[in-house]
């Protein structure tokens, strides 16, 4: 199967180099929040967050995404409080592992401090809502994930409407990528994320997933954040604790249509799925091909 070509497939992020023409990277999720939608605060304690990140790396995650404020609507979290949550995790993980570290934030000041502490990627789920974000990333060696979403941070966006969901998401990403490039971030340090479920309902997210190749054909490595999301639960009528299989199917479809990064909660299962997808796509040789030899 021919995957959409990438303009800059080989990326140096922190202390790791990843060739996205041959690798489907797994991004592990570490939320240092008391109200994260899936783990409900399981890694809110500092030690728990650090150990979760290191454990994910040991299980084969290529990078870990550390967040201190969830995307969903809720009370304002001051920048100082968000930084208190994420910065010590970044510092401790960077001191003990070469895993790629991303910080999930929409605030330039949080991103800047975390980059200095060892974060190699900024995962901005608000598509550069902070006018200073692009300049902060441009002044560093960090990469940036540009995500499609429409709401202001932490606010409601009821009944989203799209006439052409994949086309509108693609145009948004093209515009924000150009904004980042104009600010001085080379395309070789950019990723895009169509924003599964972010200001989209289940029907819209399913269509976007079926048309993922319209996003990956941009030629920029595409991140698919599908793990345990509501579109999975509503599609198969499953609570959050029973969405692994559905999440892996969604991730597989995205990867088969060209996604190169999978943001997932269950690292061990996701890494195994990613390695199998690489073999099926013909970008990696089987690990132990002895059957009928």
Secondary structure, 3 states (H helix, E strand, C coil): CCCCCCCCCEEEECCEEEECCCCCEEEEEEECCCCCCCCCCCCCCHHHHHHHHHHHHHCCCCEEEEECCCCCCCCCCCHHHHHHHHHHHHHHHHHHCCCEEEEECCCHHHHHHHHHHCCCEEEECCCCCCCCHHHHHHCCCCEEEEECCCCCCCCCCCCCCCCCHHHHHHHHHHHHHHHHHHCCCCHHHEEEECCCCCCCCHHHHHHHHHCCHHHHCCCCCEEECCCCCHHHHHHHCCCHHHCHHHHHHHHHHHHHCCCCEEEECCHHHHHHHHHHHHHHHCCCCCCCCCCCC
